[in-house]
Each structure stands twice: as structure tokens, then as C-alpha cells.
Amino acid sequence: MTEDILKKIKQLPPLPKSALQIEEVYKNPDSTFNDMAKILEKDPLLTADILKAANSPLYGFSREINAISQAVGLFGMGTVRGFALASIVKKSFNLDLSPYGITNEMFSELSKKQHALTTSWCLKKENRLLGVLSPAAFLVEIGKVLIAQQIMADKKEAEFKAAMKELKDAEAAEREIVGVDTPEVSATIFAQWKFEEGLIDIIKNCQNPDAAKEEDKKAAQILHVVRVAVPINGVVTNESIQSAKELIQKYKLDMDSFDMAIEHIE
């Protein structure tokens, strides 16, 4: 981790009270769906953000979700935790992804598609992993915000774009120009905010799942696949799907569920 990026992370504001309350409910083994709904319903703006996200056609639900309790019932506490944290965390950042050649809208769409693919793929057979995978999929790319800030501060936009073009790999370009990559920065942000070690481990090692702890490897593998299937510009292509499927075969993950999930994302 470079000193400049670490300084930016340490200057981030603490998580607001609403996020801490959500985490407290989520981590309490005695909490119910109703407990989570009550916490979320205290914040009308957050409720509106969650319902808007949950009603995205990316998730493939045919009927409208018009209450937090309904969202929690359909998606589970872990996934709704992801919706809530994504809304809260993104308000902590001043977004400018121009060094990557993407707009804020494209960045938002990228996060939504990666999360929707993760959720649809895992909802039935890997639901237990969604507690960490849901926020991880929504927020794994957040490190790009601070990397972009550093690139602009160093006036290295042209160098970075040239490296992206030559290397055809955003994270390789990040390491070459800034000395750190998105998963490392994102994981360090969540460590600063004292999220659980499993979430941090999954994000940190999503490019190299073999380096994750044994209990986190499958989730890290799934996140790796999702980030390959939905690349930085948010455009799913036949090539990106084929690359993702090669990883699924390598990791021995569920191909049939992936095939069904990707239909809604393209």
C-alpha cells in the first residue's frame, strides 16, 4: 500500500450510525428479518435507495417490491445488507472515474451488474455466502475512486490511459502507475472501517482466490468470475462470458446457475 493512498483511506469519514446499526443487527445471530427491516425503515432515503435497487430488472423479479420487509424476505438479510451498505458507502466518496475513461453512471452500472450477477447466481444454491458476497460485489470496485484521485493528483492521466491500452488490464495498469490495485485498496478501506475479516479477505484476494483463507476461497472465486464476466466498462460480451466460464470450470463452480443468472445481465 502506498503512503499517499493510505493517507487518503485514513482521512475517510467514519461510517454513519445507520451503517453501524445494520452491521449490529446482521452480526447478531438472534436477529430476525423483522429486526433488519425496522432498522432500515428508520431512514426513508435509505429505504428508497434499497427499493430502487431491488426493483432493478437485472434481478429478474416479475412483481414490484414495495416494502423493505418484502425485499428482506425475497433476497435475505445478507443481500439487503449489501444494498444498504452500497448506498451508504458510496455517499462517503466524491466520485470521478475519468482516468479510467468511464463516467459516474457507468461506474454505478458496473457495480449494479456485478452485484446482480452475484446475487442471481448464488441466491438458491450459495445463499449462505451472500452475507459477504453481496457487499463485496457491490463495493469491490470502490478502491478505484481513491486510485483515480491519486492519478489526477500526480497528473498521470495520460500515462495511466496508455498503460490501460497497452496492458489491457486495469489492475495491471494501476500497479504500474500507482503501485497498488483496486482489490488491495478496497480491502484496506473496509479494514479501516472494521468490517469482518472474511469480507476483507474475499475482496483482497478476488484476483487470486488461492491466496484467500480456506473458508473464504469459494466466495473469492465467485467474485473473480463475476468481475471477469462484467468488466470495467460494465459491458458483458461473448468474450467476457467465455473467460468467466473458463474460470467456473477451473474452480468447479455451478455452471447451470451462472447460465441462468447471466441471461438477465446482458
C-alpha positions as CSV (number, residue, x, y, z in Angstrom):
1,M,0.0,0.0,0.0
2,T,1.5,3.4,-1.0
3,E,1.8,6.1,1.6
4,D,-0.4,8.6,-0.4
5,I,-3.3,6.1,-0.8
6,L,-3.1,5.0,2.8
7,K,-3.3,8.6,3.9
8,K,-6.5,9.0,1.8
9,I,-8.0,6.0,3.4
10,K,-7.3,7.2,6.9
11,Q,-8.9,10.5,6.0
12,L,-12.2,8.9,5.1
13,P,-15.1,9.8,7.4
14,P,-16.3,7.1,9.8
15,L,-19.4,5.1,8.8
16,P,-22.6,6.8,9.8
17,K,-24.8,5.5,12.6
18,S,-27.2,3.8,10.2
19,A,-24.4,1.5,8.8
20,L,-23.3,0.6,12.3
21,Q,-26.8,-0.3,13.3
22,I,-27.2,-2.5,10.2
23,E,-24.0,-4.3,11.0
24,E,-25.0,-4.8,14.6
25,V,-28.3,-6.5,13.5
26,Y,-26.6,-8.5,10.8
27,K,-23.9,-9.9,13.1
28,N,-26.3,-10.8,15.9
29,P,-27.3,-14.5,15.4
30,D,-30.6,-13.9,17.3
31,S,-31.7,-11.1,14.9
32,T,-34.7,-11.7,12.6
33,F,-35.8,-10.3,9.2
34,N,-38.1,-8.0,11.1
35,D,-35.2,-6.6,13.2
36,M,-33.3,-5.7,10.0
37,A,-36.5,-4.2,8.3
38,K,-37.1,-2.0,11.4
39,I,-33.6,-0.5,11.3
40,L,-33.8,0.2,7.6
41,E,-37.2,1.7,7.7
42,K,-36.0,4.4,10.2
43,D,-34.2,6.1,7.2
44,P,-36.6,7.0,4.4
45,L,-33.9,7.9,2.0
46,L,-32.0,4.7,2.5
47,T,-35.3,2.8,2.2
48,A,-36.0,4.4,-1.1
49,D,-32.4,3.6,-2.4
50,I,-32.8,-0.1,-1.4
51,L,-36.3,-0.5,-3.0
52,K,-35.0,1.2,-6.2
53,A,-32.0,-1.2,-6.3
54,A,-34.2,-4.2,-5.5
55,N,-36.6,-3.4,-8.3
56,S,-33.9,-3.3,-11.0
57,P,-34.8,-5.6,-13.9
58,L,-31.3,-7.1,-13.5
59,Y,-32.7,-9.3,-10.7
60,G,-35.5,-10.7,-12.9
61,F,-38.4,-10.4,-10.5
62,S,-41.7,-10.1,-12.2
63,R,-43.5,-8.3,-9.4
64,E,-42.7,-4.9,-7.8
65,I,-41.0,-4.9,-4.4
66,N,-42.7,-2.1,-2.5
67,A,-41.6,-2.7,1.1
68,I,-38.4,-3.3,2.9
69,S,-39.8,-6.4,4.7
70,Q,-40.6,-7.8,1.2
71,A,-37.1,-7.1,0.0
72,V,-35.6,-8.8,3.1
73,G,-37.9,-11.8,2.6
74,L,-37.0,-12.2,-1.1
75,F,-33.3,-11.5,-1.0
76,G,-32.4,-12.4,2.6
77,M,-30.7,-10.3,5.2
78,G,-27.2,-10.6,3.6
79,T,-28.2,-9.3,0.2
80,V,-30.2,-6.4,1.7
81,R,-27.2,-5.6,3.9
82,G,-25.3,-5.2,0.6
83,F,-28.0,-2.9,-0.9
84,A,-27.9,-0.7,2.3
85,L,-24.1,-0.6,2.6
86,A,-23.6,0.2,-1.1
87,S,-26.0,3.2,-0.7
88,I,-24.3,4.4,2.5
89,V,-20.7,3.9,1.5
90,K,-20.9,5.5,-2.0
91,K,-22.2,8.7,-0.3
92,S,-18.8,8.8,1.5
93,F,-16.9,9.3,-1.7
94,N,-16.5,12.1,-4.3
95,L,-16.7,10.0,-7.5
96,D,-14.6,10.9,-10.5
97,L,-13.5,7.9,-12.6
98,S,-12.4,9.9,-15.6
99,P,-8.8,8.4,-15.6
100,Y,-10.5,5.0,-16.3
101,G,-12.4,6.5,-19.2
102,I,-15.8,5.8,-17.5
103,T,-18.5,8.1,-16.2
104,N,-20.0,8.0,-12.7
105,E,-23.2,6.5,-14.3
106,M,-21.1,3.7,-16.0
107,F,-19.4,3.1,-12.6
108,S,-22.7,2.8,-10.9
109,E,-24.0,0.4,-13.6
110,L,-20.8,-1.7,-13.3
111,S,-21.5,-2.2,-9.5
112,K,-25.2,-3.0,-10.1
113,K,-24.4,-5.6,-12.8
114,Q,-21.7,-7.2,-10.7
115,H,-24.0,-7.4,-7.7
116,A,-27.0,-8.6,-9.7
117,L,-25.0,-11.4,-11.3
118,T,-23.6,-12.5,-7.9
119,T,-27.0,-12.5,-6.3
120,S,-28.9,-14.2,-9.1
121,W,-26.1,-16.8,-9.4
122,C,-25.9,-17.6,-5.7
123,L,-29.4,-16.9,-4.3
124,K,-30.6,-20.5,-4.5
125,K,-27.5,-22.7,-4.0
126,E,-25.0,-20.5,-2.2
127,N,-27.3,-18.2,-0.2
128,R,-25.1,-18.6,2.9
129,L,-22.3,-16.8,1.1
130,L,-24.4,-13.8,0.2
131,G,-23.8,-12.2,3.6
132,V,-20.3,-11.3,2.5
133,L,-20.6,-11.6,-1.3
134,S,-23.4,-9.1,-1.6
135,P,-21.5,-6.1,-0.1
136,A,-18.3,-7.4,-1.7
137,A,-19.8,-7.5,-5.2
138,F,-21.4,-4.0,-4.8
139,L,-18.2,-2.4,-3.3
140,V,-15.2,-4.3,-4.6
141,E,-14.5,-1.6,-7.2
142,I,-14.7,1.4,-4.7
143,G,-10.9,1.4,-4.4
144,K,-10.8,2.8,-8.0
145,V,-12.2,6.1,-6.6
146,L,-9.1,6.7,-4.5
147,I,-6.7,5.4,-7.2
148,A,-8.3,7.8,-9.7
149,Q,-7.9,10.7,-7.2
150,Q,-4.2,9.8,-6.9
151,I,-3.7,9.5,-10.6
152,M,-5.2,13.0,-11.1
153,A,-3.2,14.5,-8.2
154,D,0.0,13.1,-9.8
155,K,-1.1,14.4,-13.2
156,K,-0.6,10.9,-14.6
157,E,-3.9,10.5,-16.5
158,A,-2.2,10.2,-19.9
159,E,0.3,7.6,-18.6
160,F,-2.4,5.6,-17.0
161,K,-4.6,5.5,-20.1
162,A,-1.6,4.5,-22.1
163,A,-0.8,1.7,-19.7
164,M,-4.5,0.5,-19.7
165,K,-4.4,0.4,-23.5
166,E,-1.0,-1.5,-23.6
167,L,-1.7,-3.9,-20.8
168,K,-5.4,-4.4,-21.5
169,D,-5.8,-5.0,-17.7
170,A,-7.0,-2.1,-15.4
171,E,-5.3,-3.6,-12.3
172,A,-2.0,-4.2,-14.0
173,A,-2.1,-0.6,-15.1
174,E,-2.9,0.5,-11.6
175,R,0.1,-1.4,-10.2
176,E,2.4,0.0,-12.9
177,I,1.4,3.7,-12.5
178,V,0.2,4.0,-8.8
179,G,1.9,0.9,-7.2
180,V,-1.3,-0.6,-5.9
181,D,-4.5,-2.1,-7.3
182,T,-8.3,-1.9,-6.7
183,P,-8.8,-5.1,-4.6
184,E,-6.0,-4.1,-2.2
185,V,-7.3,-0.5,-1.8
186,S,-10.9,-1.6,-1.4
187,A,-9.9,-4.3,1.2
188,T,-7.9,-1.7,3.2
189,I,-10.9,0.7,3.2
190,F,-13.1,-2.0,4.7
191,A,-10.3,-2.9,7.2
192,Q,-10.2,0.8,8.2
193,W,-14.0,0.7,8.8
194,K,-13.6,-2.6,10.8
195,F,-15.7,-4.8,8.7
196,E,-15.4,-8.6,9.3
197,E,-12.2,-10.3,8.3
198,G,-13.9,-12.6,5.8
199,L,-15.2,-9.7,3.7
200,I,-11.8,-8.1,3.7
201,D,-10.1,-11.4,2.7
202,I,-12.5,-12.1,-0.1
203,I,-12.1,-8.6,-1.6
204,K,-8.3,-8.5,-1.2
205,N,-7.9,-11.9,-2.9
206,C,-10.6,-11.8,-5.6
207,Q,-7.9,-11.7,-8.3
208,N,-6.0,-14.6,-6.7
209,P,-8.5,-16.8,-4.7
210,D,-5.9,-19.4,-3.9
211,A,-4.3,-16.8,-1.5
212,A,-7.6,-16.5,0.4
213,K,-8.2,-18.4,3.7
214,E,-9.8,-21.8,3.1
215,E,-13.2,-20.7,4.3
216,D,-13.2,-17.7,2.0
217,K,-11.9,-19.3,-1.2
218,K,-15.2,-20.2,-2.8
219,A,-16.6,-16.6,-2.3
220,A,-13.3,-15.2,-3.7
221,Q,-13.6,-17.5,-6.7
222,I,-17.2,-16.4,-7.3
223,L,-16.2,-12.7,-7.1
224,H,-13.3,-13.3,-9.5
225,V,-15.7,-14.9,-12.0
226,V,-18.2,-12.0,-11.7
227,R,-15.5,-9.3,-12.2
228,V,-14.3,-11.1,-15.4
229,A,-17.9,-11.5,-16.7
230,V,-18.7,-7.9,-16.1
231,P,-15.6,-5.9,-17.0
232,I,-14.8,-2.3,-16.0
233,N,-16.9,-0.7,-18.7
234,G,-20.0,-2.7,-17.5
235,V,-20.5,-4.2,-21.0
236,V,-20.9,-8.0,-20.9
237,T,-19.6,-9.6,-24.1
238,N,-19.4,-13.1,-25.5
239,E,-15.7,-12.9,-24.8
240,S,-16.1,-11.9,-21.2
241,I,-18.7,-14.6,-20.6
242,Q,-16.4,-17.2,-22.2
243,S,-13.5,-16.1,-20.0
244,A,-15.8,-16.3,-16.9
245,K,-16.9,-19.8,-17.9
246,E,-13.3,-21.0,-18.2
247,L,-12.8,-19.8,-14.6
248,I,-16.0,-21.6,-13.5
249,Q,-14.7,-24.8,-14.9
250,K,-11.3,-24.2,-13.2
251,Y,-12.9,-23.6,-9.9
252,K,-15.6,-26.3,-10.3
253,L,-18.4,-23.8,-9.6
254,D,-22.1,-24.1,-10.6
255,M,-22.3,-23.5,-14.4
256,D,-26.1,-24.0,-14.8
257,S,-26.9,-21.3,-12.2
258,F,-24.4,-19.0,-13.8
259,D,-26.0,-19.5,-17.3
260,M,-29.4,-18.6,-15.9
261,A,-28.1,-15.6,-14.0
262,I,-26.2,-14.1,-16.9
263,E,-29.3,-14.0,-19.1
264,H,-30.7,-11.1,-17.1
265,I,-27.4,-9.2,-17.1
266,E,-26.6,-9.0,-20.8
